[in-house]
Amino acid sequence: MKEYLTLTKPRVVLLLVFTAVIGMCMASGDSFNWLSILLSSIGVGLTASCGAVINHIYDKEFDNQMQRTERRPVATGAISEANALRFSLFLGLLGISILAIFINTLTAFLTFISLVGYALIYTMFLKYNTPQNIVIGGASGATPPLLGWVAITNEISINAIILFLIIFVWTPPHFWALAIAKKEEYRKVNIPMLPITHGVPFTKLSIIFYTFILWFVCLLPVVTGLSGSLYFFCSNFLCLAFLLLVINLLVKTTTENALLLFVYSITFLSGIFLALLIDKLVLTI
């Protein structure tokens, strides 16, 4: 059971489901439909887990060569590719079915498209063929809050797109920080991450460029009226800390500083979406 749970990348999926739940809460009115939120969370979580398992299967040979991934169950042989594939199909079918039957077909359709984008387009093509893999492939990982919004409203609005954009713009600096720290491991398995194809200095400039765009995008909920002053101050504080860590990496490019930025970026994303929720609760009260 532990090995099968590992296949689903539970920490990543929990973060995705968390942002989806925030999307649902932001789309809700003065009261929350907890049953819809629960069923939507399960559907999105299962489908995201399906994509994670497919990623394990396809990356088996590469995972064996990287210290960060060499203990993954399919890579070690603890779970066979055939059993992992059956497990992924079960998760995907169950997740999409829950969304289609109990939520709405638009959410189910968009979740399926997101799964195809991550499991097929990103994992099997973009990841190994272009240094822009994270930028383009990041669209799939950015959909959960949009899916959450659509699960409640059955429509795509400007605010749903803004929630999507926050994660979409956050993804490149998040992963490029890791790519700088693990550059030699990516080089070993011929994955064309930006630090390898364009060099670390260019990657650092790209990170700071995206950081400023991220700061701008994080303020859009205030512009559209989705959030108020509490979120405004929290998002500015989180973005400032992000920028300072990026500058720290620019000044002193070490593995430790790159990993520090990578780890903080996870906290940053959680903080941004938590600030959105708290601000909404304060406004509702």
Buried (B, 14 or more C-beta within 10 A) or exposed (E): EEBBEBBBBBEBBBBBBBBBBBBBBBBBEEEBBEEBBEBBBBBBBBBBBBBBBBBBBBBBEBBBEBEEBEEBBBBEEBBEEEBBBEBBEBBBEBBBEBBBEBBBEBBBBBBBBBBEBBBBBBBBEBBBEBBBBBBBBBBBBBBBBBBBBBBBBEEBBEBBBBBBBBBBBBBBBBBBBBBBBBBEBBBEBEBBBBBBBBEBEEBBEBBBEBBEBBBEBBBBBBEEEBBBEBBBEBBBEBBEBBBEBBEBBBEEBEEEBBBBBBBBBBEBBBBBBBBBBBBBEEBEE
